[in-house]
């Protein structure tokens, strides 16, 4: 921000001239004759538009406040002088001097209204979420969904080497086999999420960053992470059943997860996306998990406030398992052996 030399002096002169011109319409100096001072703001090309707007708006408010203060001071000085002068011209030289009282310039600084800022959160605070509260849960959730590749790959390998065919000889249904495999990988997801949280809590402060502050119910966080792990595992099971080769699984799985993360607010906040992308993000499982974790970590929510997201994640899990089961029953793709 470049402030030109003598800005305050020029603004005082301009304020006095504008007030005098307003009180004396017959004057040769009109308000349009005064040159407006300028501040110059340089922005790096990488600065986001929202930050630019915030800085420019803040400068506008500061300049407007300064202008009002200077104009109030000019009015306080010029108005009594001109009123006394006019009175002496009308009453003659014997008229008393300074019959009109002076006006204190302080009236221009007095506020007439205040802004009461309250946080729209369960804790009623205006504290902004820390970077760790935003990024640690986001990237932990992103990493959890990559479980689809090893999970789906294990299903493809079991079909290839005949392990699945031997499992089906057991007196259990295929859905029970899938449930057992899903439970194992859900446990892996929970451990992975817990390790990321520990890194954010204890390792980030050692690197000079602000550590993760967890001010949420453990049971609520566990419920959200558990439902997200179920959704990720169900997606992995579905891809493992639908994909014919490991190459198909790895390619489609990785690309779809990155797209879901981009649309779900993991990489870029949803509120800066175009309207069409915001509409699409409402159908991303990562968006559901991210919204629930943000509600708990940043807004001080509880289990009741994240119930809709939990329902979405569980519904996604059941739909993916149902699709996997139907594809398996219809095609019987287990090493060439039918169900």
PESUL-V676135 format. One record per pair of residues at least 12 apart in sequence whose C-alpha atoms are under 10 Angstrom apart, sorted by the first residue. I is the first residue (numbers start at 1). GAP is how many residues later the second one is. D is the distance in Angstrom with one decimal. If there is no record, write none. Layout:
I&GAP&D, I&GAP&D
//
This chain:
1&38&7.1, 1&39&5.8, 1&40&4.5, 1&41&6.4, 1&42&9.0, 1&54&10.0, 1&58&9.5, 2&36&9.2, 2&37&6.0, 2&38&5.1, 2&39&6.3, 2&40&8.2, 3&34&9.7, 3&35&8.0, 3&36&5.5, 3&37&6.9, 3&38&9.0, 4&33&8.5, 4&34&7.6, 4&35&6.9, 4&36&8.4, 6&31&10.0, 7&30&7.0, 7&31&8.4, 7&32&8.9, 8&29&9.4, 8&58&9.1, 8&59&9.8, 8&62&9.2, 10&24&10.0, 10&25&9.1, 10&26&8.9, 10&27&7.4, 11&23&10.0, 11&24&9.5, 11&25&8.2, 11&26&7.1, 11&55&8.9, 11&56&7.5, 11&59&7.5, 11&60&9.2, 12&54&9.8, 12&55&8.5, 12&57&9.7, 12&58&6.0, 12&59&7.9, 12&61&8.9, 12&62&7.9, 13&21&9.3, 13&57&9.2, 13&58&9.9, 13&61&9.0, 14&17&9.0, 14&19&9.7, 14&20&6.3, 14&21&7.7, 14&22&8.0, 14&23&9.1, 14&53&9.7, 14&56&9.2, 14&57&8.9, 14&60&9.7, 15&16&9.8, 15&19&9.2, 15&52&7.5, 15&53&8.9, 15&54&9.5, 15&55&6.2, 15&56&5.1, 15&57&8.7, 15&58&8.7, 15&59&6.4, 15&60&8.8, 16&54&8.1, 16&55&6.9, 16&56&9.5, 16&57&8.5, 16&58&5.1, 16&59&7.7, 16&61&8.9, 16&62&7.7, 17&12&8.1, 17&13&8.7, 17&14&7.7, 17&16&9.5, 17&17&7.7, 17&54&9.6, 17&57&8.7, 17&61&9.9, 18&12&7.7, 18&13&5.5, 18&14&8.9, 18&15&9.2, 18&16&7.6, 18&53&8.3, 18&56&9.0, 18&57&9.8, 19&12&8.7, 19&52&7.1, 19&53&9.2, 19&55&6.7, 19&56&6.4, 19&59&7.6, 19&60&8.6, 20&54&8.5, 20&55&8.4, 20&58&7.0, 20&59&8.4, 20&62&9.0, 23&52&9.6, 23&55&9.0, 23&56&8.1, 23&59&8.6, 24&58&9.5, 38&25&10.0, 39&20&9.0, 39&21&9.9, 39&24&9.3, 41&14&9.1, 41&15&8.1, 41&18&9.5, 43&12&10.0, 49&223&9.9, 50&222&8.7, 65&43&9.3, 65&44&8.5, 66&42&9.8, 66&43&9.3, 67&41&9.9, 68&40&6.7, 68&41&8.2, 69&36&8.0, 69&37&8.4, 69&38&8.7, 69&39&5.2, 69&40&6.0, 69&41&9.5, 70&35&8.8, 70&38&8.1, 70&39&9.6, 71&34&9.3, 71&37&8.0, 72&31&9.5, 72&32&9.1, 72&33&6.1, 72&34&8.2, 72&35&7.3, 72&36&5.0, 72&37&8.3, 73&30&8.8, 73&31&7.9, 73&32&4.7, 73&33&7.8, 73&34&8.6, 73&35&7.1, 73&36&9.5, 74&31&8.1, 75&28&8.2, 75&29&9.7, 75&30&8.1, 75&33&9.5, 76&25&10.0, 76&26&6.8, 76&27&4.7, 76&28&6.2, 76&29&5.5, 76&30&9.1, 76&31&8.9, 76&32&9.1, 77&25&7.3, 77&26&7.1, 77&27&8.5, 77&28&7.9, 78&24&9.4, 78&25&9.6, 79&21&9.3, 79&22&9.9, 79&23&8.4, 79&24&8.4, 80&18&7.8, 80&19&8.8, 80&20&5.9, 80&21&6.7, 80&22&5.8, 80&23&7.4, 81&17&7.9, 81&19&8.4, 81&20&9.5, 81&21&8.4, 82&18&9.7, 83&15&8.7, 83&16&8.7, 83&17&6.9, 83&18&9.7, 84&12&9.1, 84&13&7.0, 84&14&5.6, 84&15&6.4, 84&16&6.1, 84&17&9.1, 85&12&8.7, 85&13&8.6, 85&14&9.9, 85&15&9.9, 87&12&8.3, 87&13&9.1, 119&180&8.7, 120&179&7.9, 121&174&8.6, 121&177&8.3, 121&178&4.8, 121&179&6.5, 121&180&7.5, 122&173&9.2, 122&174&9.5, 122&176&9.7, 122&177&6.1, 122&178&5.3, 122&179&5.9, 122&180&8.6, 122&183&9.6, 123&175&9.6, 123&176&7.0, 123&177&5.8, 123&178&8.2, 124&175&8.6, 124&176&8.8, 125&174&8.5, 125&175&9.3, 126&173&9.6, 127&171&8.8, 127&172&9.5, 128&170&7.7, 128&171&9.4, 129&84&9.4, 129&165&9.0, 129&168&8.0, 129&169&5.4, 129&170&8.4, 130&80&7.6, 130&81&8.6, 130&82&7.8, 130&83&8.2, 130&167&9.7, 130&168&8.3, 131&78&9.0, 131&79&7.6, 131&80&8.8, 131&81&8.3, 132&65&9.6, 132&68&6.7, 132&69&8.6, 132&72&8.6, 132&77&8.5, 132&78&6.8, 132&79&6.2, 132&80&5.1, 132&81&7.8, 132&82&9.9, 132&165&9.9, 133&64&9.9, 133&67&8.9, 133&68&10.0, 133&77&9.6, 133&78&8.5, 133&79&5.8, 133&80&6.8, 133&81&7.9, 133&82&10.0, 133&160&9.1, 133&161&7.8, 133&163&9.8, 133&164&6.2, 133&165&6.8, 134&78&9.2, 134&132&9.0, 134&135&9.9, 134&156&9.1, 134&159&8.9, 134&160&7.1, 134&163&8.2, 134&164&7.9, 135&65&9.2, 135&77&9.5, 135&131&7.9, 135&132&9.0, 136&57&9.4, 136&60&7.1, 136&61&6.8, 136&62&9.8, 136&63&8.8, 136&64&6.3, 136&65&9.3, 136&75&9.7, 136&76&7.6, 137&56&8.1, 137&59&8.1, 137&60&7.4, 137&63&9.1, 137&75&9.5, 137&88&9.7, 137&129&9.2, 137&152&9.3, 137&153&7.5, 137&156&6.8, 137&157&8.2, 137&160&8.7, 138&123&9.0, 138&126&9.6, 138&127&8.2, 138&128&5.4, 138&129&8.3, 138&148&8.6, 138&149&9.6, 138&151&8.7, 138&152&6.3, 138&153&9.7, 138&155&8.2, 138&156&8.9, 139&54&9.3, 139&57&8.5, 139&122&9.3, 139&127&6.9, 139&128&8.6, 139&151&9.6, 140&49&9.4, 140&52&7.6, 140&53&5.5, 140&54&8.7, 140&55&8.9, 140&56&6.0, 140&57&7.7, 140&85&9.7, 140&126&9.8, 141&48&9.1, 141&51&9.4, 141&52&7.3, 141&55&9.6, 141&84&8.1, 141&87&7.7, 141&88&8.6, 141&91&9.4, 141&120&9.1, 141&125&8.4, 141&145&7.2, 141&146&9.9, 141&148&7.4, 141&149&7.5, 141&152&9.4, 142&51&9.9, 142&90&9.8, 142&115&7.9, 142&116&8.4, 142&118&9.2, 142&119&6.6, 142&120&9.9, 142&122&9.8, 142&124&7.2, 142&125&9.5, 142&144&7.4, 142&147&9.8, 142&148&9.4, 143&46&8.6, 143&49&8.2, 143&50&8.2, 143&53&9.4, 143&89&10.0, 143&114&9.5, 143&118&10.0, 144&41&9.8, 144&42&9.2, 144&44&8.8, 144&45&5.6, 144&46&8.4, 144&47&9.8, 144&48&7.1, 144&49&7.1, 144&81&9.3, 144&84&8.1, 144&85&6.8, 144&87&9.8, 144&88&6.9, 144&89&8.9, 144&142&10.0, 145&44&8.4, 145&83&8.4, 145&84&7.6, 145&85&9.8, 145&86&8.3, 145&87&4.9, 145&88&7.7, 145&90&8.4, 145&91&8.3, 145&108&9.4, 145&109&9.3, 145&112&6.9, 145&113&9.5, 145&115&9.8, 145&116&9.3, 145&140&9.6, 145&141&8.4, 146&43&9.5, 146&86&7.8, 146&87&9.3, 146&90&8.6, 146&104&9.9, 146&107&8.0, 146&108&7.2, 146&111&7.2, 146&112&9.3, 147&38&7.5, 147&39&9.0, 147&41&8.6, 147&42&7.4, 147&82&8.9, 147&85&6.8, 147&86&6.8, 147&88&9.1, 147&89&6.9, 147&90&10.0, 147&106&9.7, 148&37&9.2, 148&83&10.0, 148&84&6.5, 148&85&6.3, 148&86&8.2, 148&87&6.4, 148&88&3.7, 148&89&7.2, 148&90&8.9, 148&91&7.5, 148&92&8.0, 148&101&8.7, 148&102&8.7, 148&105&6.8, 148&106&8.5, 148&109&9.0, 149&84&9.8, 149&86&9.8, 149&87&6.6, 149&88&9.4, 149&90&8.5, 149&91&8.2, 149&97&8.6, 149&100&6.8, 149&101&5.9, 149&102&9.2, 149&103&9.6, 149&104&6.5, 149&105&7.6, 150&35&9.2, 150&86&8.1, 150&87&10.0, 150&90&9.2, 150&96&9.7, 150&99&9.6, 150&100&8.9, 151&30&8.2, 151&31&8.3, 151&33&9.7, 151&34&7.2, 151&81&9.7, 151&82&7.3, 151&83&9.4, 151&84&9.3, 151&85&5.6, 151&86&6.6, 151&87&9.7, 151&88&8.9, 151&89&7.1, 152&81&8.9, 152&82&9.8, 152&83&8.7, 152&84&5.1, 152&85&5.6, 152&86&7.6, 152&87&5.9, 152&88&3.7, 152&89&7.3, 152&90&9.3, 152&91&8.3, 152&93&9.9, 152&94&8.1, 152&97&7.0, 152&98&8.7, 152&101&9.0, 153&83&8.7, 153&84&9.3, 153&86&9.0, 153&87&6.3, 153&88&9.6, 153&90&9.4, 153&92&8.5, 153&93&5.9, 153&94&9.2, 153&96&7.2, 153&97&8.1, 154&27&9.5, 154&82&9.9, 154&83&9.4, 154&86&7.7, 154&92&9.2, 155&23&9.4, 155&26&9.3, 155&81&9.3, 155&82&7.6, 155&83&9.8, 155&84&9.2, 155&85&5.5, 155&86&7.0, 155&88&9.7, 155&91&9.5, 155&179&9.0, 156&81&10.0, 156&83&9.5, 156&84&6.0, 156&85&7.4, 156&86&9.5, 156&87&7.9, 156&88&7.4, 156&89&6.8, 156&90&6.7, 156&93&8.9, 156&177&9.6, 156&178&8.4, 156&179&9.0, 157&83&9.4, 157&88&9.0, 157&89&8.2, 157&177&9.8, 157&178&9.4, 158&176&7.9, 158&177&8.1, 159&81&9.8, 159&82&9.4, 159&85&9.7, 159&174&7.4, 159&175&4.6, 159&176&4.6, 159&177&8.2, 159&178&8.9, 160&84&10.0, 160&85&9.4, 160&173&9.8, 160&174&7.4, 160&175&5.3, 160&176&8.9, 161&173&9.4, 161&174&7.2, 162&172&7.4, 162&173&5.9, 162&174&9.0, 162&175&8.7, 163&171&8.9, 163&172&8.8, 164&13&9.2, 164&169&10.0, 164&170&6.5, 164&171&7.9, 164&173&9.2, 165&168&9.9, 165&169&6.4, 165&170&7.2, 165&171&8.9, 165&172&6.6, 165&173&8.5, 165&174&8.4, 168&166&9.7, 168&169&9.8, 168&170&9.7, 168&171&7.5, 169&170&9.7, 173&166&9.4, 174&151&7.9, 174&154&9.0, 174&155&9.2, 174&165&8.1, 175&146&8.4, 175&147&9.2, 175&149&9.4, 175&150&7.0, 178&56&9.2, 178&59&7.6, 178&143&8.4, 178&146&9.4, 178&147&8.9, 179&54&9.9, 179&55&9.4, 179&58&9.7, 179&142&9.1, 181&52&8.9, 181&56&8.7, 182&47&9.2, 182&48&7.5, 182&49&10.0, 182&50&9.5, 182&51&5.8, 182&52&7.1, 182&54&8.9, 182&55&7.6, 182&139&9.8, 183&46&9.4, 183&47&8.2, 183&50&8.4, 184&49&9.4, 185&44&8.0, 185&45&8.7, 185&47&9.2, 185&48&6.5, 185&49&9.8, 185&51&9.6, 186&39&9.5, 186&40&7.3, 186&41&9.1, 186&42&9.0, 186&43&5.3, 186&44&6.1, 186&45&9.2, 186&46&8.3, 186&47&6.5, 186&48&9.5, 187&39&8.7, 187&42&8.2, 187&43&9.6, 188&41&8.8, 189&36&8.4, 189&37&8.3, 189&39&8.9, 189&40&5.8, 189&41&8.9, 189&43&8.6, 189&44&8.6, 190&32&8.4, 190&35&6.9, 190&36&6.9, 190&38&9.4, 190&39&7.0, 193&29&10.0, 193&32&7.7, 193&33&9.9, 193&36&9.3, 194&28&9.8, 194&31&9.5, 197&14&9.8, 197&15&7.5, 197&16&9.8, 197&17&9.2, 198&13&9.7, 198&14&8.6, 199&12&8.8, 199&13&8.7, 200&12&5.2, 200&13&8.8, 201&12&7.0, 201&13&8.5, 212&85&9.5, 213&84&8.1, 213&85&9.6, 214&82&8.8, 214&83&6.4, 214&84&9.1, 214&86&9.7, 215&81&7.8, 215&82&6.3, 215&83&8.4, 215&84&9.5, 215&85&6.9, 215&86&9.4, 216&77&9.5, 216&79&9.3, 216&80&5.6, 216&81&6.0, 216&82&8.9, 216&83&9.2, 216&84&6.2, 216&85&7.2, 216&86&7.2, 216&87&9.5, 217&79&7.8, 217&80&9.3, 217&83&8.9, 217&84&8.4, 217&85&6.6, 217&86&7.8, 218&78&9.8, 218&84&9.7, 218&85&9.8, 219&83&9.1, 219&84&7.8, 220&72&9.4, 220&73&9.2, 220&76&7.7, 220&81&8.8, 220&82&6.3, 220&83&4.9, 220&84&8.6, 220&85&9.6, 220&86&8.3, 220&87&9.7, 221&71&8.7, 221&72&7.2, 221&75&7.2, 221&76&8.8, 221&81&8.8, 221&82&8.2, 221&85&9.8, 222&81&9.9, 223&80&8.0, 223&83&9.5, 223&84&9.7, 223&87&7.8, 224&64&9.5, 224&65&6.9, 224&66&9.5, 224&68&6.8, 224&69&7.2, 224&72&9.5, 224&79&8.7, 224&82&7.9, 224&83&9.1, 224&85&8.2, 224&86&6.4, 224&89&8.7, 225&64&7.7, 225&67&9.4, 225&68&8.5, 225&85&9.5, 226&84&9.3, 226&87&9.5, 226&88&9.6, 227&62&8.4, 227&82&9.1, 227&83&6.3, 227&84&8.6, 227&85&9.1, 227&86&5.8, 227&87&6.0, 227&88&9.6, 227&89&9.6, 227&90&8.2, 228&57&7.8, 228&58&8.0, 228&60&8.6, 228&61&6.2, 228&62&9.5, 228&64&10.0, 228&81&9.5, 228&82&8.2, 228&84&9.7, 228&85&6.2, 228&86&8.0, 228&88&9.5, 228&89&8.7, 229&60&9.7, 229&84&9.0, 229&85&9.8, 229&88&9.1, 230&83&7.7, 230&84&7.2, 230&85&10.0, 230&86&8.8, 230&87&5.9, 230&88&8.9, 231&54&7.5, 231&55&9.4, 231&58&9.6, 231&81&9.3, 231&82&5.7, 231&83&6.6, 231&84&8.3, 231&85&6.0, 231&86&4.4, 231&87&8.2, 231&88&9.4, 231&89&8.1, 231&90&9.5, 232&25&9.7, 232&53&8.5, 232&54&9.3, 232&81&9.1, 232&84&9.1, 232&85&7.6, 232&88&9.6, 233&84&7.7, 233&87&9.1, 233&88&9.2, 234&80&9.6, 234&82&7.9, 234&83&5.0, 234&84&7.4, 234&85&8.3, 234&86&5.4, 234&87&5.6, 234&88&9.2, 234&89&9.7, 234&90&8.6, 235&18&9.0, 235&81&8.3, 235&82&7.1, 235&83&9.7, 235&84&9.1, 235&85&5.7, 235&86&7.7, 235&88&9.7, 235&89&9.0, 236&13&9.1, 236&17&8.1, 236&84&8.7, 236&85&9.4, 236&88&9.6, 237&80&9.8, 237&83&7.6, 237&84&7.0, 237&86&9.5, 237&87&6.7, 237&88&9.4, 238&79&9.7, 238&81&9.3, 238&82&5.7, 238&83&6.3, 238&84&8.5, 238&85&6.6, 238&86&4.6, 238&87&8.2, 238&88&10.0, 238&89&8.7, 238&90&9.6, 239&13&8.6, 239&14&7.3, 239&81&8.9, 239&84&9.7, 239&85&7.8, 240&13&9.6, 240&84&8.3, 241&80&9.9, 241&82&9.1, 241&83&5.8, 241&84&8.3, 241&85&9.8, 241&86&7.1, 241&87&6.6, 241&90&9.8, 241&91&9.6, 241&92&7.8, 241&93&8.9, 242&81&8.9, 242&82&7.0, 242&83&10.0, 242&85&6.9, 242&86&8.1, 242&89&9.6, 242&91&8.9, 243&90&9.9, 244&89&8.5, 257&27&9.7, 257&28&9.8, 257&29&8.9, 259&25&9.1, 260&20&9.7, 260&21&7.9, 260&23&8.9, 260&24&5.7, 260&25&7.4, 260&26&6.5, 260&27&8.0, 261&20&9.2, 261&23&7.9, 261&24&8.7, 261&25&6.1, 261&26&7.6, 261&29&9.6, 262&15&9.8, 262&19&8.6, 262&22&9.4, 262&24&9.1, 262&25&9.3, 263&14&6.9, 263&15&7.7, 263&16&9.5, 263&17&7.1, 263&18&4.9, 263&19&8.5, 263&20&8.9, 263&21&6.8, 263&22&9.7, 263&23&8.3, 263&24&7.4, 264&13&9.5, 264&14&8.8, 264&16&8.8, 264&17&5.3, 264&18&7.6, 264&19&8.4, 264&20&5.6, 264&21&7.4, 264&22&5.2, 264&23&3.9, 264&24&7.6, 264&25&8.7, 264&26&7.3, 264&27&8.9, 265&13&9.4, 265&16&7.8, 265&19&9.4, 265&21&7.8, 265&22&6.2, 265&23&9.8, 265&25&7.3, 265&26&8.8, 266&20&7.6, 266&21&7.8, 266&24&7.4, 270&12&9.6, 270&17&8.7, 283&29&9.1, 283&33&10.0, 284&28&9.8, 284&29&9.7, 284&32&9.9, 285&24&8.9, 285&27&7.7, 285&28&6.4, 285&29&10.0, 285&31&7.6, 285&32&9.7, 286&27&9.0, 287&22&9.0, 288&18&9.3, 288&20&8.7, 288&21&5.2, 288&22&7.9, 288&23&9.5, 288&24&7.1, 288&25&7.0, 289&17&9.3, 289&20&6.8, 289&21&8.0, 289&23&9.2, 289&24&7.5, 290&19&9.2, 291&15&8.3, 291&18&7.5, 292&13&8.2, 292&14&5.4, 292&15&8.6, 292&16&8.8, 292&17&6.2, 292&18&8.0, 293&13&8.5, 293&16&9.7, 294&12&9.8
//
